[in-house]
């Protein structure tokens, strides 16, 4: 029988997410049937494809927001009703075993067996070959040594802790880094379950080029460059004004 005391609201920011959203939502179904996931909120930034139709068919609640991941995540979080929040990217699919591990993490947190903390998943790309494995190892190293997981690793956090650290900021990019920096490395737990993310952007741009651009954006953030300027660099000329979550 499901432990009804453990209840999660899932927040997914979307912008023209039709190619991937169905798989992301399907991975949540067992947890919804079990009563762990109680609501799914799609924070949409103005999709022009079939994203909203997929959300409607899945029974998710849709919240309209100006585009920009920070704004969308803020808007979605404001609509949540349950004590635990799971922020998830629209092209990220969680492992089948994630509900059990999430439930165990929440139980330990609520029993006071650990300090208040948030959890993220292990980053995996849905591609074969040497390059994606190198990227995955780099992400694992960054997460372990610097305490800087990105949003495509998901974020499971209690509502009180989310509010205590100030929640997501209204940023077009780097909103994930901004939040986990306020959490601090000591309050981030890496779960064993994987978050498998689409490698589409790496494949389109090239693994080396994409990785270097991501590192460049992170460096600019730490140099206090305004996030709006970083977003322009991240999107490139073709993506100006359409920063996809």
N, C-alpha and C positions, 0 to 999 in steps of 0.2 A: 504494500500500500504506500502511496506517495506521502512524503512528509509535508503536510500542508503548511507547516511553519516556514518552509523554505520556498520563497516565491521570487521569481526573476522577471523583470521587465527587460525586453531586448530592444535596443535602439539601433537602427540601421540608416545611415545617411545615403541617399541615392541621387544620382543624376544620370539619366539615360543608362540605367543598369540592367536593361532587359536581358542581355546575353548571359548574365551570371546570377541574377537575383533568385531565380527559381531553385537552383542548387543550394544556395545559401539558406533559403527558407526551409527546404526539404530536410536539411540536417538538424533543424530545430523541432521537427514534428514529434519524434519520440519523447523529447523532454516536455513538449506541450501536452501530449497524451498522458504522461506521467504526472502532470500537475506542477512540474518544476518551472517551466516557462508559462507565465500567466497572461502575458500580452506581448505583442510585437508591434513596435511603432516604427513606421517608415517616415523618416524626416526627408522629404523630397525638395530638391532645390530647383524644380522647374523642368522635369523630364518631358521629353517630346516623343518618346518611343512607347513601348508597351509596359514600362515599369509599373505604372499605377494599376493597370489591369492585372498584372501578376500579384501585386500586393492585395488587391481586392479579392481575387480568387483564393488567396491564402488566408483571408480573414484578418489581415493586419490593419491596424489603424494608420491612416496617412495624415501627416502634419505638413502643411506647406510652409516653406521657409525660403528666404533669399538664398541664392547659392553661396557655397563656402562651408567647408566641413565644420568649422567652429560654430557658426550660426546654426547649422542644421542639427548638430549634436546638442547644442543648448536647447533648441526648440523641442527636440524629441525628449530630452531629459525632463523638461518642464511638464510634459504630459504623462509621465510615468506615475504609477499608483502603488508599486510594490517595493519592498525594502531592499532588494538587490537589483543592480543595473548591470546589463551586459551590453557593451558597445561593440558593434561588429561591422566591418566593412561589407559592402554589397557583393564583393567578388571573393569572399573568404568562406570556406566550408570547414566546419568543425568536425573532428574525428567522431565516429559513432560512440566512443566511450566517454565523451566529454561530460555528459550529465552526471554520471557517478562521481567523477573527480571534482566537478564543481560543487556537487552536494556535500562531499566530504570537506572541501575547503571552507564552505559556508558554515558547516556544523562546527568545525574547529574554531572558526572566528567567533561564532555566536556563543560558544561555550567558554570563551576566554582562554583557550589553550594556546593562543598566539596573539601577538600584538595586532591591532587593527591594520589591515593591509589589503591591497588589491591583487588580483591574479591576472596573468596573461598566459597565452598558449605558445607552443613552440612554432616558429615560423617555418613554413614549407612552401615551395613553389611547385605548381602543377606542370612541371616540365622534366625531361630526362636529360642526362648529360653532365658534364663536368662543371660548366658555368653556374647552373642553378645551385649545385651543391656547395660551391665556393661562397655564393651569396648567402645561403642558409647558415654556413659556418660563421661568416662575418657577422650576421645578425645575432646569432647565439652569443658570440664573443662580446659584441656591443651591449647586449642585454645583461650579461653576467658581470662584466667588468665596470660598465658605466651606469647600469640601471636605466637604460634608455630604450625600452621596447617601443615600437611604432604601433599605430592604430591597426595595422593589418595582422597583429597578433591578438586582437581582441582586448577587452578590458572588463573584468568582472570586479565590481566594487559595490560596497554597501552604500545606501543613500546617505546615511550620516557621515561617512568618510568623504564621499563625493562633495557634500555640502561643506564639510570642514575645510577642505583644501580649495574651495572656491569654484569647483566644477570646471567645465570647458570655458575657455575664453572665446570671444567673438573674433576669431582669427581665420583668414582664408586658407592658411596652411600652417604646419608645425603646431597645431592645436594639441596633438597627441604628446609631443615632446614637452610642450609647455605644462601640461597637466602632470605627466610622470615626474618632471623635475620638482614640482611642488609636493608630490607624494614622497619622493626620495627613494633611493635604492633599497633602504632597509624595509620599506613598506610595499615591496613588489615581490610577489611569488610567481615563479615560472612553473606552470603545470606540465605534466608529461604529454597530455593530449596535444595534437597538432592542429594548427589553423592553416589549411592549405589555400593559398592565395593564387589567383590567376597570374601567370607569367606573361600575359599578353603585352604589357607595356615594355617589359624587358626584351621580348622577342622582336617587337616592332622597332625599338630604338637601338638594340644591341646591349648585351649584358654589361660590358665594360663602360660604355657611355652612360647608361642609365645609373649604374652604381656610382660613377664619378659625379654625376649631376646630383644624386641624392646626398653624397658626402659634401658637395659644394653648398647645397642648400642648408645642411646642418651647420657647416662652418659659418655661413652668413648669419644664421640665427644666433649662434654664440658670439658673433661679432656685433650683435644688436642691430642688424639691418632690419628695417621694417618688414613684417610678414607680407605685406602687400607686394613689395618688390620681390621677395623670395617667391611668391606665388606666380608672378609673371615669368620668372626664370624657370620655374618648375613646369608650367603649362606650355611654354614656348609660344611662338607667334600663332600657330594654328589653334591653340587652346585658350587664347586670351579671353577672359570673361567666362570661361566654362571650366572651372577647376573641379574636376570630378572627384567625388569622395572615393 
